[in-house]
Amino acid sequence: MSANETKKTPPILGWLWPHEIPFLALLGWALYQASPEFRGSPLPVILFGSSVAAGVVMLALRCRDEWPGLPNKFFFFSLAGVWVALFILLGNSTFGYLDSNSIFSWAFDTYTGTNSDNEYSLFIPFVVLGLFWWKRGELTAQPLGLWSPGIVIVAVGLLAHLVGYVAQQPRLSFIGFFIGLYGLTGLAWGKHWLRASFFPFFLLAFCIPFFGTDALTFRMRLLVSWIVEHIAHLGLAPDLIRDGTQLFDAQRTFGYEVAAACSGIRSLIALLALTTIYGFVNFKSPAKRAVMILSAFPLAILGNVLRLCFTIMVAETFGQNAGKSVETNVGFITFAVAIAGVFLLARWLEKSEVKADSETKAANP
């Protein structure tokens, strides 16, 4: 390793620069303040917004080799600042739910609610910044320059915001914010940048609080309870009775439920975000990416089936109190099984990809 390469290696554990420690401290404080007990205070929103802004600065510092070659930086960041200010001052019109003009305050309030299923959204901006760092070479290798048609994308984002603002649909306004921000990057750096940066920007869709998922997750809960019922009748608990998403013993004195709060069902969108990231980062084939993304659904079901079967087995063996303790305290098993399934599936797809490449090389020496 040359002296120049040594100088470029982060000195702390080989991956962290000293100036990044205050950023991590700020991020940790912001995430701590994001808990429901601090809800309603302006400080958590300010801290989180500051950490996102600091993350952009850290990205620029991490890309010190590529940064000088990026044109129109002042042009982009000036317009982006105006765009962000618009959504702070005139981003939210649903004052009956939150007394704030800011669309970001509305989103943060949605993420940090007591029964929120969108806590994972707090991490998405930092994942996106990390992916921009990962793709920095590809992005700066594109032909970069001003591209006037980008203003059309910005106009579409502005129109979406106006409709959302008038109709009091903040989700539509939030979508408009991301569309406009994407258009501003195209305006500053061109259509090739838009194409190369589509995946990181696409992930920002997971920052938009999802709604209307109850019908889907309810059907998944029904399926899980039906599968567990049939497995139990094979010998695990032959007298098990199913009533919708609830499972009871023969006397109906003890029951289990595939509740919405179950990890994997409640966190389906978070698992979907994980499989999407993993699929796009590790595979170039659209088919393999689709397999990884869609695997979130069966893996969420599998995790809940295994958790409930394990709970029933413990209850049948050691008594109802032991089963209740397992049901209450080991919900993480569901998500752990799902994550393990993601990595096993990815490993299998990677091996099949290597095998296909080997066969192609053998056929075409």
C-alpha positions as CSV (number, residue, x, y, z in Angstrom):
1,M,0.0,0.0,0.0
2,S,1.3,3.4,-1.0
3,A,1.6,6.4,1.3
4,N,-1.1,8.1,-0.7
5,E,-3.5,5.2,-0.2
6,T,-2.6,5.0,3.5
7,K,-3.5,8.7,3.8
8,K,-6.9,8.1,2.3
9,T,-7.8,5.3,4.7
10,P,-10.0,6.4,7.5
11,P,-7.9,6.3,10.7
12,I,-10.6,5.1,13.1
13,L,-11.2,1.3,12.7
14,G,-10.4,1.7,9.0
15,W,-13.8,3.1,8.1
16,L,-14.5,6.2,10.2
17,W,-13.1,9.8,9.9
18,P,-12.8,11.9,13.0
19,H,-15.2,14.6,11.7
20,E,-17.8,11.9,11.3
21,I,-18.0,11.2,15.1
22,P,-20.0,14.4,15.8
23,F,-22.4,13.5,13.0
24,L,-23.0,10.0,14.4
25,A,-23.5,11.5,17.9
26,L,-26.1,14.0,16.4
27,L,-27.8,11.1,14.6
28,G,-27.9,9.0,17.7
29,W,-29.4,11.9,19.7
30,A,-32.0,12.5,16.9
31,L,-33.1,8.9,16.9
32,Y,-33.3,8.9,20.7
33,Q,-35.5,12.0,20.6
34,A,-37.7,10.3,17.9
35,S,-39.4,8.0,20.5
36,P,-43.1,8.6,21.2
37,E,-42.4,10.1,24.6
38,F,-40.9,13.3,23.0
39,R,-43.7,13.6,20.4
40,G,-45.2,17.1,20.1
41,S,-41.9,18.9,20.9
42,P,-40.2,20.8,18.0
43,L,-36.7,19.6,19.1
44,P,-36.9,16.0,17.6
45,V,-37.9,17.4,14.2
46,I,-35.1,20.0,14.3
47,L,-32.6,17.4,15.3
48,F,-33.6,14.9,12.7
49,G,-33.6,17.5,9.9
50,S,-30.2,18.7,11.1
51,S,-28.9,15.1,10.9
52,V,-30.1,14.6,7.4
53,A,-28.5,17.9,6.3
54,A,-25.3,16.8,8.1
55,G,-25.5,13.5,6.3
56,V,-25.4,15.4,3.0
57,V,-22.3,17.2,4.1
58,M,-20.7,14.0,5.2
59,L,-21.5,12.5,1.8
60,A,-19.8,15.4,0.1
61,L,-16.7,15.0,2.3
62,R,-16.7,11.2,1.6
63,C,-16.7,12.0,-2.1
64,R,-13.8,14.4,-2.0
65,D,-12.2,12.8,-5.1
66,E,-15.4,13.0,-7.1
67,W,-16.8,16.3,-5.7
68,P,-14.5,18.7,-7.7
69,G,-15.7,17.1,-11.0
70,L,-19.4,17.6,-10.2
71,P,-20.7,20.6,-12.1
72,N,-23.4,23.1,-11.2
73,K,-23.2,22.4,-7.4
74,F,-24.2,25.9,-6.4
75,F,-27.0,25.9,-8.9
76,F,-28.5,22.7,-7.6
77,F,-28.1,23.3,-3.9
78,S,-29.5,26.8,-4.2
79,L,-32.6,25.5,-6.0
80,A,-32.9,22.5,-3.6
81,G,-32.8,24.9,-0.6
82,V,-35.7,26.9,-2.1
83,W,-37.5,23.7,-2.8
84,V,-37.1,22.5,0.8
85,A,-38.1,25.9,2.2
86,L,-41.3,25.7,0.2
87,F,-42.3,22.4,1.8
88,I,-41.3,23.7,5.3
89,L,-43.4,26.9,4.9
90,L,-46.3,25.7,2.7
91,G,-46.0,21.9,2.8
92,N,-48.9,20.8,5.0
93,S,-52.5,22.0,5.1
94,T,-54.0,19.4,7.5
95,F,-53.8,21.6,10.6
96,G,-56.6,19.6,12.3
97,Y,-54.1,16.8,12.8
98,L,-50.9,18.7,13.3
99,D,-50.4,22.4,13.9
100,S,-47.5,22.9,11.5
101,N,-47.0,24.2,7.9
102,S,-44.1,21.8,7.4
103,I,-44.6,18.5,5.4
104,F,-41.5,17.2,7.2
105,S,-43.1,17.8,10.6
106,W,-46.2,15.9,9.4
107,A,-44.0,13.0,8.2
108,F,-42.0,12.9,11.3
109,D,-45.1,12.9,13.5
110,T,-46.4,10.0,11.4
111,Y,-43.2,8.0,11.8
112,T,-43.0,8.5,15.6
113,G,-46.6,7.9,16.6
114,T,-47.3,5.4,19.4
115,N,-48.7,2.7,17.1
116,S,-46.8,3.7,14.0
117,D,-45.7,1.1,11.5
118,N,-43.4,3.5,9.8
119,E,-40.5,3.8,12.2
120,Y,-38.1,2.3,9.6
121,S,-38.7,5.4,7.5
122,L,-36.3,7.3,9.8
123,F,-33.4,5.3,8.5
124,I,-34.3,5.5,4.7
125,P,-32.7,9.0,4.1
126,F,-29.3,7.7,5.5
127,V,-29.5,4.5,3.5
128,V,-30.1,6.6,0.3
129,L,-27.1,8.8,1.1
130,G,-25.0,5.6,1.6
131,L,-26.2,4.3,-1.8
132,F,-25.2,7.6,-3.4
133,W,-21.7,7.2,-1.9
134,W,-21.6,3.6,-3.2
135,K,-22.6,4.7,-6.7
136,R,-20.4,7.8,-6.7
137,G,-18.1,6.5,-9.4
138,E,-20.9,5.5,-11.7
139,L,-22.7,8.8,-11.2
140,T,-19.8,11.1,-11.8
141,A,-18.7,9.0,-14.8
142,Q,-21.9,10.1,-16.6
143,P,-21.9,13.0,-19.1
144,L,-23.0,15.7,-16.7
145,G,-24.5,19.1,-17.4
146,L,-27.6,21.3,-17.4
147,W,-30.6,19.6,-18.9
148,S,-33.6,21.9,-19.4
149,P,-36.3,19.2,-19.7
150,G,-35.7,18.5,-16.0
151,I,-37.9,21.4,-15.3
152,V,-40.9,19.3,-16.5
153,I,-40.2,16.8,-13.7
154,V,-40.0,19.6,-11.2
155,A,-43.3,21.0,-12.5
156,V,-45.0,17.6,-12.1
157,G,-43.8,17.5,-8.5
158,L,-45.1,21.0,-7.9
159,L,-48.5,20.1,-9.4
160,A,-48.7,17.0,-7.2
161,H,-48.0,19.2,-4.2
162,L,-50.6,21.8,-5.1
163,V,-53.2,19.1,-5.6
164,G,-52.2,17.5,-2.3
165,Y,-52.2,20.8,-0.5
166,V,-55.7,21.8,-1.7
167,A,-57.2,18.4,-1.2
168,Q,-55.5,18.1,2.2
169,Q,-53.6,14.9,1.2
170,P,-50.1,15.3,2.6
171,R,-48.9,12.0,1.2
172,L,-49.5,13.4,-2.3
173,S,-47.5,16.6,-1.4
174,F,-44.7,14.4,0.0
175,I,-44.6,12.5,-3.2
176,G,-44.5,15.8,-5.1
177,F,-41.5,16.9,-2.9
178,F,-39.5,13.8,-3.9
179,I,-40.5,14.0,-7.6
180,G,-39.4,17.7,-7.7
181,L,-36.1,17.0,-5.9
182,Y,-35.4,14.2,-8.5
183,G,-36.2,16.7,-11.3
184,L,-33.8,19.3,-9.8
185,T,-30.9,16.7,-10.0
186,G,-31.8,16.2,-13.7
187,L,-32.0,19.9,-14.3
188,A,-28.5,20.4,-12.8
189,W,-26.8,17.2,-14.0
190,G,-28.7,15.8,-16.9
191,K,-30.7,12.8,-18.1
192,H,-27.8,10.3,-17.6
193,W,-27.6,11.3,-14.0
194,L,-31.4,10.7,-13.6
195,R,-31.0,7.2,-15.1
196,A,-28.0,6.3,-12.9
197,S,-29.6,7.7,-9.7
198,F,-33.1,6.3,-10.2
199,F,-32.6,3.4,-7.7
200,P,-31.4,5.5,-4.7
201,F,-34.3,8.0,-5.4
202,F,-36.8,5.2,-5.8
203,L,-36.0,4.1,-2.2
204,L,-37.3,7.4,-0.9
205,A,-40.8,6.1,-1.7
206,F,-40.4,4.2,1.6
207,C,-40.3,7.5,3.4
208,I,-43.9,8.1,2.4
209,P,-46.2,6.7,5.2
210,F,-48.1,3.8,3.7
211,F,-51.8,3.5,4.1
212,G,-54.4,1.0,3.0
213,T,-52.1,-2.0,4.0
214,D,-54.6,-3.2,6.6
215,A,-56.6,-5.2,4.1
216,L,-53.4,-6.9,2.8
217,T,-52.0,-7.7,6.2
218,F,-55.3,-9.0,7.5
219,R,-55.4,-11.5,4.6
220,M,-51.8,-12.5,5.4
221,R,-52.8,-12.9,9.1
222,L,-55.7,-15.2,8.1
223,L,-53.4,-17.2,5.9
224,V,-50.9,-17.6,8.8
225,S,-53.6,-18.7,11.2
226,W,-55.0,-21.2,8.6
227,I,-51.5,-22.7,8.0
228,V,-50.8,-23.0,11.8
229,E,-54.1,-24.6,12.4
230,H,-53.4,-27.4,9.8
231,I,-49.8,-27.9,11.1
232,A,-51.1,-28.1,14.7
233,H,-53.7,-30.8,13.7
234,L,-50.9,-33.0,12.4
235,G,-49.9,-33.7,16.0
236,L,-48.6,-30.4,17.6
237,A,-52.0,-29.5,19.1
238,P,-54.8,-31.7,17.6
239,D,-57.6,-29.9,19.5
240,L,-56.6,-26.4,18.3
241,I,-59.6,-24.3,17.2
242,R,-59.3,-21.4,14.8
243,D,-61.6,-18.4,14.8
244,G,-60.5,-15.9,12.2
245,T,-57.0,-14.8,13.2
246,Q,-57.3,-16.3,16.7
247,L,-56.3,-19.8,17.8
248,F,-57.7,-21.5,20.9
249,D,-57.4,-24.7,22.8
250,A,-60.4,-27.0,23.0
251,Q,-61.8,-25.3,26.1
252,R,-61.1,-21.8,24.7
253,T,-59.3,-21.0,28.0
254,F,-56.0,-20.1,26.2
255,G,-55.5,-18.5,22.9
256,Y,-53.0,-17.1,20.4
257,E,-53.5,-14.4,17.8
258,V,-51.7,-13.4,14.6
259,A,-52.0,-9.8,15.7
260,A,-51.2,-6.8,13.5
261,A,-48.4,-5.9,15.8
262,C,-46.6,-9.2,15.1
263,S,-43.1,-8.6,13.8
264,G,-43.0,-9.4,10.1
265,I,-46.7,-8.7,9.5
266,R,-46.6,-5.2,11.0
267,S,-43.1,-4.7,9.6
268,L,-43.9,-6.0,6.1
269,I,-43.1,-2.7,4.4
270,A,-39.7,-2.5,6.3
271,L,-39.0,-6.1,5.1
272,L,-40.0,-5.1,1.6
273,A,-37.6,-2.1,1.8
274,L,-34.8,-4.5,2.9
275,T,-35.4,-7.0,0.1
276,T,-35.6,-4.1,-2.4
277,I,-32.2,-2.7,-1.3
278,Y,-30.6,-6.1,-1.2
279,G,-32.0,-7.1,-4.7
280,F,-30.9,-3.9,-6.4
281,V,-27.4,-3.8,-4.8
282,N,-26.5,-7.4,-5.4
283,F,-28.2,-8.3,-8.7
284,K,-28.4,-6.7,-12.1
285,S,-30.9,-9.2,-13.5
286,P,-34.5,-7.7,-13.3
287,A,-35.9,-11.2,-12.7
288,K,-33.6,-11.8,-9.7
289,R,-34.4,-8.4,-8.3
290,A,-38.1,-9.1,-8.7
291,V,-37.6,-12.4,-6.9
292,M,-35.8,-10.7,-4.0
293,I,-38.4,-8.0,-3.7
294,L,-41.4,-10.3,-3.8
295,S,-39.8,-12.7,-1.3
296,A,-40.8,-10.3,1.5
297,F,-44.3,-11.6,1.5
298,P,-43.7,-15.3,1.9
299,L,-40.9,-14.7,4.3
300,A,-43.2,-12.6,6.5
301,I,-45.7,-15.4,6.5
302,L,-43.0,-18.1,7.2
303,G,-41.6,-16.1,10.1
304,N,-45.1,-15.8,11.7
305,V,-45.9,-19.5,11.1
306,L,-42.7,-20.6,12.8
307,R,-43.2,-18.2,15.7
308,L,-46.7,-19.4,16.4
309,C,-45.8,-23.0,16.0
310,F,-43.0,-22.6,18.5
311,T,-45.3,-20.8,20.9
312,I,-47.9,-23.5,20.7
313,M,-45.3,-26.2,21.2
314,V,-44.0,-24.5,24.3
315,A,-47.5,-24.0,25.7
316,E,-48.4,-27.7,25.0
317,T,-45.2,-28.9,26.6
318,F,-44.6,-26.5,29.6
319,G,-48.0,-25.0,30.2
320,Q,-50.0,-21.9,29.2
321,N,-47.8,-19.5,31.2
322,A,-44.7,-20.5,29.4
323,G,-46.5,-20.2,26.1
324,K,-47.8,-16.7,27.0
325,S,-44.2,-15.7,27.9
326,V,-42.9,-16.9,24.6
327,E,-45.7,-15.1,22.7
328,T,-45.0,-11.9,24.5
329,N,-41.2,-11.9,24.5
330,V,-39.9,-13.6,21.4
331,G,-41.8,-11.7,18.6
332,F,-38.3,-10.8,17.2
333,I,-38.1,-14.5,16.0
334,T,-40.4,-13.6,13.1
335,F,-38.2,-10.9,11.7
336,A,-35.0,-12.9,12.4
337,V,-36.4,-15.8,10.4
338,A,-37.4,-13.4,7.6
339,I,-33.9,-11.8,7.5
340,A,-32.2,-15.2,7.5
341,G,-34.5,-16.2,4.6
342,V,-33.4,-13.1,2.7
343,F,-29.7,-14.0,3.0
344,L,-30.3,-17.7,2.2
345,L,-32.3,-16.8,-0.9
346,A,-29.7,-14.2,-2.0
347,R,-27.0,-16.8,-1.5
348,W,-28.9,-19.3,-3.7
349,L,-29.5,-16.7,-6.4
350,E,-25.8,-15.7,-6.4
351,K,-24.7,-19.3,-6.8
352,S,-27.1,-19.8,-9.7
353,E,-25.7,-16.6,-11.3
354,V,-22.1,-17.8,-11.0
355,K,-23.1,-21.2,-12.4
356,A,-24.9,-19.6,-15.3
357,D,-21.8,-17.4,-16.1
358,S,-19.6,-20.5,-15.9
359,E,-21.8,-22.4,-18.3
360,T,-21.9,-19.4,-20.7
361,K,-18.0,-19.1,-20.7
362,A,-17.7,-22.9,-21.3
363,A,-20.1,-22.7,-24.2
364,N,-18.3,-19.7,-25.7
365,P,-14.5,-20.2,-25.0
